[in-house]
Amino acid sequence: MEPRQLEYFTAVADDMSFTRAAQRVHVVQSALSTSIKKLEDELPFSCSTGPASRSD
């Protein structure tokens, strides 16, 4: 787990949008999604409610 992944996760949680969160942390949406997916792979639980939560 990297600090950047936690920053991205909190941005998505705050903005309730991958697109807006990506803009806020100055990365493309696909990079943000990939980072969140890697974080989820490291944890014993999902950070999202499912595939629908990944799209805006």
Distance bins in CASP14 RR format, pairs under 12 A and 6 or more apart:
PFRMAT RR
TARGET T0000
AUTHOR 0000-0000-0000
RMODE 2
METHOD distances of the structure
MODEL  1
1 7 0 0 0 0 0 1 0 0 0 0 0
1 8 0 0 0 0 0 1 0 0 0 0 0
1 9 0 0 0 0 1 0 0 0 0 0 0
1 35 0 0 0 0 0 1 0 0 0 0 0
1 36 0 0 0 0 0 1 0 0 0 0 0
1 38 0 0 0 0 1 0 0 0 0 0 0
1 39 1 0 0 1 0 0 0 0 0 0 0
1 40 0 0 0 0 0 1 0 0 0 0 0
1 41 0 0 0 0 0 1 0 0 0 0 0
1 42 1 0 1 0 0 0 0 0 0 0 0
1 43 1 0 0 1 0 0 0 0 0 0 0
1 47 0 0 0 0 0 1 0 0 0 0 0
2 8 0 0 0 0 1 0 0 0 0 0 0
2 9 0 0 0 0 0 1 0 0 0 0 0
2 35 0 0 0 0 1 0 0 0 0 0 0
2 36 0 0 0 0 0 1 0 0 0 0 0
2 38 0 0 0 0 1 0 0 0 0 0 0
2 39 0 0 0 0 1 0 0 0 0 0 0
2 42 0 0 0 0 1 0 0 0 0 0 0
3 9 0 0 0 0 0 1 0 0 0 0 0
3 10 0 0 0 0 0 1 0 0 0 0 0
3 25 0 0 0 0 0 1 0 0 0 0 0
3 35 0 0 0 0 0 1 0 0 0 0 0
3 39 0 0 0 0 0 1 0 0 0 0 0
4 10 0 0 0 0 0 1 0 0 0 0 0
4 11 0 0 0 0 0 1 0 0 0 0 0
4 25 0 0 0 0 1 0 0 0 0 0 0
4 26 0 0 0 0 0 1 0 0 0 0 0
4 27 0 0 0 0 1 0 0 0 0 0 0
4 31 0 0 0 0 0 1 0 0 0 0 0
4 32 0 0 0 0 1 0 0 0 0 0 0
4 34 0 0 0 0 0 1 0 0 0 0 0
4 35 1 0 0 1 0 0 0 0 0 0 0
4 36 0 0 0 0 0 1 0 0 0 0 0
4 38 0 0 0 0 0 1 0 0 0 0 0
4 39 0 0 0 0 1 0 0 0 0 0 0
5 11 0 0 0 0 0 1 0 0 0 0 0
5 12 0 0 0 0 0 1 0 0 0 0 0
5 25 0 0 0 0 0 1 0 0 0 0 0
5 27 0 0 0 0 0 1 0 0 0 0 0
5 31 0 0 0 0 0 1 0 0 0 0 0
5 32 0 0 0 0 1 0 0 0 0 0 0
5 33 0 0 0 0 0 1 0 0 0 0 0
5 34 0 0 0 0 0 1 0 0 0 0 0
5 35 1 0 1 0 0 0 0 0 0 0 0
5 36 1 0 0 1 0 0 0 0 0 0 0
5 37 0 0 0 0 1 0 0 0 0 0 0
5 38 1 0 0 1 0 0 0 0 0 0 0
5 39 1 0 1 0 0 0 0 0 0 0 0
5 40 0 0 0 0 1 0 0 0 0 0 0
5 41 0 0 0 0 0 1 0 0 0 0 0
5 42 0 0 0 0 1 0 0 0 0 0 0
5 43 0 0 0 0 0 1 0 0 0 0 0
5 47 0 0 0 0 1 0 0 0 0 0 0
6 12 0 0 0 0 0 1 0 0 0 0 0
6 13 0 0 0 0 0 1 0 0 0 0 0
6 25 0 0 0 0 0 1 0 0 0 0 0
6 35 0 0 0 0 1 0 0 0 0 0 0
6 36 0 0 0 0 0 1 0 0 0 0 0
6 38 0 0 0 0 0 1 0 0 0 0 0
6 39 1 0 0 1 0 0 0 0 0 0 0
6 42 0 0 0 0 0 1 0 0 0 0 0
6 43 0 0 0 0 0 1 0 0 0 0 0
6 47 0 0 0 0 0 1 0 0 0 0 0
7 13 0 0 0 0 0 1 0 0 0 0 0
7 14 0 0 0 0 0 1 0 0 0 0 0
7 21 0 0 0 0 1 0 0 0 0 0 0
7 22 0 0 0 0 0 1 0 0 0 0 0
7 24 0 0 0 0 1 0 0 0 0 0 0
7 25 1 0 0 1 0 0 0 0 0 0 0
7 26 0 0 0 0 0 1 0 0 0 0 0
7 27 0 0 0 0 0 1 0 0 0 0 0
7 32 0 0 0 0 1 0 0 0 0 0 0
7 35 0 0 0 0 1 0 0 0 0 0 0
7 36 0 0 0 0 0 1 0 0 0 0 0
7 39 0 0 0 0 0 1 0 0 0 0 0
8 14 0 0 0 0 0 1 0 0 0 0 0
8 15 0 0 0 0 0 1 0 0 0 0 0
8 18 0 0 0 0 1 0 0 0 0 0 0
8 21 1 0 0 1 0 0 0 0 0 0 0
8 22 0 0 0 0 1 0 0 0 0 0 0
8 24 0 0 0 0 1 0 0 0 0 0 0
8 25 1 0 0 1 0 0 0 0 0 0 0
8 26 0 0 0 0 0 1 0 0 0 0 0
8 27 1 0 0 1 0 0 0 0 0 0 0
8 28 0 0 0 0 0 1 0 0 0 0 0
8 29 0 0 0 0 0 1 0 0 0 0 0
8 31 0 0 0 0 1 0 0 0 0 0 0
8 32 1 0 1 0 0 0 0 0 0 0 0
8 33 0 0 0 0 1 0 0 0 0 0 0
8 34 0 0 0 0 1 0 0 0 0 0 0
8 35 1 0 1 0 0 0 0 0 0 0 0
8 36 1 0 1 0 0 0 0 0 0 0 0
8 37 0 0 0 0 0 1 0 0 0 0 0
8 38 0 0 0 0 1 0 0 0 0 0 0
8 39 1 0 0 1 0 0 0 0 0 0 0
8 40 0 0 0 0 0 1 0 0 0 0 0
8 47 0 0 0 0 0 1 0 0 0 0 0
9 15 0 0 0 0 0 1 0 0 0 0 0
9 18 0 0 0 0 0 1 0 0 0 0 0
9 21 0 0 0 0 1 0 0 0 0 0 0
9 25 0 0 0 0 0 1 0 0 0 0 0
9 32 0 0 0 0 1 0 0 0 0 0 0
9 33 0 0 0 0 0 1 0 0 0 0 0
9 35 0 0 0 0 1 0 0 0 0 0 0
9 36 1 0 0 1 0 0 0 0 0 0 0
9 37 0 0 0 0 0 1 0 0 0 0 0
9 38 0 0 0 0 0 1 0 0 0 0 0
9 39 1 0 0 1 0 0 0 0 0 0 0
9 40 0 0 0 0 1 0 0 0 0 0 0
9 42 0 0 0 0 0 1 0 0 0 0 0
9 43 0 0 0 0 0 1 0 0 0 0 0
9 46 0 0 0 0 0 1 0 0 0 0 0
9 47 1 0 1 0 0 0 0 0 0 0 0
9 48 0 0 0 0 1 0 0 0 0 0 0
10 16 0 0 0 0 0 1 0 0 0 0 0
10 21 0 0 0 0 1 0 0 0 0 0 0
10 24 0 0 0 0 0 1 0 0 0 0 0
10 25 0 0 0 0 1 0 0 0 0 0 0
10 32 0 0 0 0 0 1 0 0 0 0 0
10 36 0 0 0 0 0 1 0 0 0 0 0
10 39 0 0 0 0 0 1 0 0 0 0 0
10 47 0 0 0 0 0 1 0 0 0 0 0
11 17 0 0 0 0 1 0 0 0 0 0 0
11 18 0 0 0 0 1 0 0 0 0 0 0
11 19 0 0 0 0 0 1 0 0 0 0 0
11 20 0 0 0 0 1 0 0 0 0 0 0
11 21 1 1 0 0 0 0 0 0 0 0 0
11 22 1 0 0 1 0 0 0 0 0 0 0
11 23 0 0 0 0 1 0 0 0 0 0 0
11 24 1 0 1 0 0 0 0 0 0 0 0
11 25 1 0 1 0 0 0 0 0 0 0 0
11 26 0 0 0 0 0 1 0 0 0 0 0
11 27 0 0 0 0 1 0 0 0 0 0 0
11 29 0 0 0 0 0 1 0 0 0 0 0
11 32 1 0 0 1 0 0 0 0 0 0 0
11 35 0 0 0 0 0 1 0 0 0 0 0
11 36 0 0 0 0 1 0 0 0 0 0 0
12 18 1 0 1 0 0 0 0 0 0 0 0
12 19 0 0 0 0 1 0 0 0 0 0 0
12 20 0 0 0 0 1 0 0 0 0 0 0
12 21 1 0 1 0 0 0 0 0 0 0 0
12 22 0 0 0 0 1 0 0 0 0 0 0
12 23 0 0 0 0 0 1 0 0 0 0 0
12 24 0 0 0 0 1 0 0 0 0 0 0
12 25 0 0 0 0 1 0 0 0 0 0 0
12 27 0 0 0 0 0 1 0 0 0 0 0
12 29 0 0 0 0 0 1 0 0 0 0 0
12 32 1 0 0 1 0 0 0 0 0 0 0
12 33 0 0 0 0 1 0 0 0 0 0 0
12 35 0 0 0 0 1 0 0 0 0 0 0
12 36 1 0 0 1 0 0 0 0 0 0 0
12 37 0 0 0 0 0 1 0 0 0 0 0
12 39 0 0 0 0 0 1 0 0 0 0 0
12 40 0 0 0 0 0 1 0 0 0 0 0
12 47 0 0 0 0 1 0 0 0 0 0 0
12 48 0 0 0 0 1 0 0 0 0 0 0
12 49 0 0 0 0 0 1 0 0 0 0 0
12 53 0 0 0 0 1 0 0 0 0 0 0
12 54 0 0 0 0 1 0 0 0 0 0 0
12 56 0 0 0 0 0 1 0 0 0 0 0
13 20 0 0 0 0 0 1 0 0 0 0 0
13 21 0 0 0 0 1 0 0 0 0 0 0
13 24 0 0 0 0 0 1 0 0 0 0 0
13 36 0 0 0 0 0 1 0 0 0 0 0
13 47 0 0 0 0 1 0 0 0 0 0 0
13 48 0 0 0 0 1 0 0 0 0 0 0
13 49 0 0 0 0 0 1 0 0 0 0 0
13 53 0 0 0 0 0 1 0 0 0 0 0
14 20 0 0 0 0 1 0 0 0 0 0 0
14 21 1 0 0 1 0 0 0 0 0 0 0
14 24 0 0 0 0 1 0 0 0 0 0 0
14 25 0 0 0 0 0 1 0 0 0 0 0
15 21 1 0 1 0 0 0 0 0 0 0 0
15 22 0 0 0 0 1 0 0 0 0 0 0
15 23 0 0 0 0 1 0 0 0 0 0 0
15 24 1 0 0 1 0 0 0 0 0 0 0
15 25 0 0 0 0 1 0 0 0 0 0 0
15 29 0 0 0 0 0 1 0 0 0 0 0
15 32 0 0 0 0 0 1 0 0 0 0 0
15 56 0 0 0 0 1 0 0 0 0 0 0
16 24 0 0 0 0 0 1 0 0 0 0 0
16 48 0 0 0 0 0 1 0 0 0 0 0
16 49 0 0 0 0 0 1 0 0 0 0 0
16 53 0 0 0 0 1 0 0 0 0 0 0
16 56 0 0 0 0 1 0 0 0 0 0 0
17 23 0 0 0 0 1 0 0 0 0 0 0
17 24 0 0 0 0 1 0 0 0 0 0 0
17 29 0 0 0 0 1 0 0 0 0 0 0
17 32 0 0 0 0 0 1 0 0 0 0 0
17 33 0 0 0 0 0 1 0 0 0 0 0
17 53 0 0 0 0 1 0 0 0 0 0 0
17 54 0 0 0 0 0 1 0 0 0 0 0
17 55 0 0 0 0 1 0 0 0 0 0 0
17 56 1 0 1 0 0 0 0 0 0 0 0
18 24 0 0 0 0 0 1 0 0 0 0 0
18 25 0 0 0 0 0 1 0 0 0 0 0
18 27 0 0 0 0 0 1 0 0 0 0 0
18 28 0 0 0 0 0 1 0 0 0 0 0
18 29 1 0 1 0 0 0 0 0 0 0 0
18 30 0 0 0 0 1 0 0 0 0 0 0
18 31 0 0 0 0 0 1 0 0 0 0 0
18 32 1 0 1 0 0 0 0 0 0 0 0
18 33 1 0 1 0 0 0 0 0 0 0 0
18 34 0 0 0 0 0 1 0 0 0 0 0
18 35 0 0 0 0 0 1 0 0 0 0 0
18 36 1 0 0 1 0 0 0 0 0 0 0
18 37 0 0 0 0 0 1 0 0 0 0 0
18 47 0 0 0 0 0 1 0 0 0 0 0
18 48 0 0 0 0 1 0 0 0 0 0 0
18 51 0 0 0 0 0 1 0 0 0 0 0
18 52 0 0 0 0 0 1 0 0 0 0 0
18 53 0 0 0 0 1 0 0 0 0 0 0
18 54 1 0 0 1 0 0 0 0 0 0 0
18 55 1 0 0 1 0 0 0 0 0 0 0
18 56 1 0 1 0 0 0 0 0 0 0 0
19 25 0 0 0 0 0 1 0 0 0 0 0
19 27 0 0 0 0 0 1 0 0 0 0 0
19 28 0 0 0 0 0 1 0 0 0 0 0
19 29 1 0 1 0 0 0 0 0 0 0 0
19 30 0 0 0 0 0 1 0 0 0 0 0
19 32 0 0 0 0 1 0 0 0 0 0 0
19 33 0 0 0 0 0 1 0 0 0 0 0
19 54 0 0 0 0 0 1 0 0 0 0 0
19 55 0 0 0 0 1 0 0 0 0 0 0
19 56 1 0 1 0 0 0 0 0 0 0 0
20 29 0 0 0 0 1 0 0 0 0 0 0
20 32 0 0 0 0 0 1 0 0 0 0 0
20 56 1 0 0 1 0 0 0 0 0 0 0
21 27 0 0 0 0 1 0 0 0 0 0 0
21 28 0 0 0 0 0 1 0 0 0 0 0
21 29 0 0 0 0 1 0 0 0 0 0 0
21 31 0 0 0 0 0 1 0 0 0 0 0
21 32 1 0 0 1 0 0 0 0 0 0 0
21 33 0 0 0 0 1 0 0 0 0 0 0
21 35 0 0 0 0 0 1 0 0 0 0 0
21 36 0 0 0 0 1 0 0 0 0 0 0
21 53 0 0 0 0 0 1 0 0 0 0 0
21 54 0 0 0 0 0 1 0 0 0 0 0
21 56 0 0 0 0 1 0 0 0 0 0 0
22 28 1 0 0 1 0 0 0 0 0 0 0
22 29 1 0 1 0 0 0 0 0 0 0 0
22 30 0 0 0 0 1 0 0 0 0 0 0
22 31 1 0 0 1 0 0 0 0 0 0 0
22 32 1 0 1 0 0 0 0 0 0 0 0
22 33 0 0 0 0 1 0 0 0 0 0 0
22 34 0 0 0 0 0 1 0 0 0 0 0
22 35 0 0 0 0 1 0 0 0 0 0 0
22 36 0 0 0 0 0 1 0 0 0 0 0
22 54 0 0 0 0 0 1 0 0 0 0 0
22 56 0 0 0 0 1 0 0 0 0 0 0
23 29 0 0 0 0 1 0 0 0 0 0 0
23 32 0 0 0 0 1 0 0 0 0 0 0
23 56 0 0 0 0 0 1 0 0 0 0 0
24 32 0 0 0 0 1 0 0 0 0 0 0
25 31 0 0 0 0 1 0 0 0 0 0 0
25 32 1 0 0 1 0 0 0 0 0 0 0
25 35 0 0 0 0 1 0 0 0 0 0 0
25 36 0 0 0 0 0 1 0 0 0 0 0
26 32 0 0 0 0 0 1 0 0 0 0 0
27 33 0 0 0 0 1 0 0 0 0 0 0
27 34 0 0 0 0 1 0 0 0 0 0 0
27 35 1 0 0 1 0 0 0 0 0 0 0
27 36 0 0 0 0 0 1 0 0 0 0 0
28 34 0 0 0 0 1 0 0 0 0 0 0
28 35 0 0 0 0 0 1 0 0 0 0 0
29 35 0 0 0 0 0 1 0 0 0 0 0
29 36 0 0 0 0 0 1 0 0 0 0 0
29 54 0 0 0 0 1 0 0 0 0 0 0
29 55 0 0 0 0 1 0 0 0 0 0 0
29 56 0 0 0 0 1 0 0 0 0 0 0
30 36 0 0 0 0 0 1 0 0 0 0 0
30 37 0 0 0 0 0 1 0 0 0 0 0
30 54 0 0 0 0 0 1 0 0 0 0 0
30 55 0 0 0 0 0 1 0 0 0 0 0
31 37 0 0 0 0 0 1 0 0 0 0 0
31 38 0 0 0 0 0 1 0 0 0 0 0
32 38 0 0 0 0 0 1 0 0 0 0 0
32 39 0 0 0 0 0 1 0 0 0 0 0
32 54 0 0 0 0 1 0 0 0 0 0 0
32 56 0 0 0 0 0 1 0 0 0 0 0
33 39 0 0 0 0 0 1 0 0 0 0 0
33 40 0 0 0 0 0 1 0 0 0 0 0
33 47 0 0 0 0 0 1 0 0 0 0 0
33 48 0 0 0 0 0 1 0 0 0 0 0
33 51 0 0 0 0 0 1 0 0 0 0 0
33 53 0 0 0 0 0 1 0 0 0 0 0
33 54 1 0 1 0 0 0 0 0 0 0 0
33 55 0 0 0 0 1 0 0 0 0 0 0
33 56 0 0 0 0 0 1 0 0 0 0 0
34 40 0 0 0 0 0 1 0 0 0 0 0
34 41 0 0 0 0 0 1 0 0 0 0 0
34 54 0 0 0 0 0 1 0 0 0 0 0
35 41 0 0 0 0 0 1 0 0 0 0 0
35 42 0 0 0 0 0 1 0 0 0 0 0
35 47 0 0 0 0 0 1 0 0 0 0 0
36 42 0 0 0 0 0 1 0 0 0 0 0
36 43 0 0 0 0 0 1 0 0 0 0 0
36 46 0 0 0 0 0 1 0 0 0 0 0
36 47 1 0 0 1 0 0 0 0 0 0 0
36 48 1 0 0 1 0 0 0 0 0 0 0
36 50 0 0 0 0 0 1 0 0 0 0 0
36 53 0 0 0 0 1 0 0 0 0 0 0
36 54 1 0 0 1 0 0 0 0 0 0 0
37 43 0 0 0 0 0 1 0 0 0 0 0
37 46 0 0 0 0 0 1 0 0 0 0 0
37 47 0 0 0 0 1 0 0 0 0 0 0
37 48 0 0 0 0 1 0 0 0 0 0 0
37 50 0 0 0 0 0 1 0 0 0 0 0
37 51 0 0 0 0 0 1 0 0 0 0 0
37 53 0 0 0 0 0 1 0 0 0 0 0
37 54 0 0 0 0 1 0 0 0 0 0 0
38 47 0 0 0 0 0 1 0 0 0 0 0
39 45 0 0 0 0 0 1 0 0 0 0 0
39 46 0 0 0 0 0 1 0 0 0 0 0
39 47 1 0 0 1 0 0 0 0 0 0 0
39 48 0 0 0 0 0 1 0 0 0 0 0
40 46 1 0 1 0 0 0 0 0 0 0 0
40 47 1 0 1 0 0 0 0 0 0 0 0
40 48 1 0 0 1 0 0 0 0 0 0 0
40 49 0 0 0 0 0 1 0 0 0 0 0
40 50 0 0 0 0 1 0 0 0 0 0 0
40 51 0 0 0 0 0 1 0 0 0 0 0
40 53 0 0 0 0 0 1 0 0 0 0 0
40 54 0 0 0 0 0 1 0 0 0 0 0
41 47 0 0 0 0 0 1 0 0 0 0 0
46 53 0 0 0 0 1 0 0 0 0 0 0
46 54 0 0 0 0 0 1 0 0 0 0 0
47 53 0 0 0 0 1 0 0 0 0 0 0
47 54 0 0 0 0 0 1 0 0 0 0 0
48 54 1 0 0 1 0 0 0 0 0 0 0
48 55 0 0 0 0 0 1 0 0 0 0 0
END
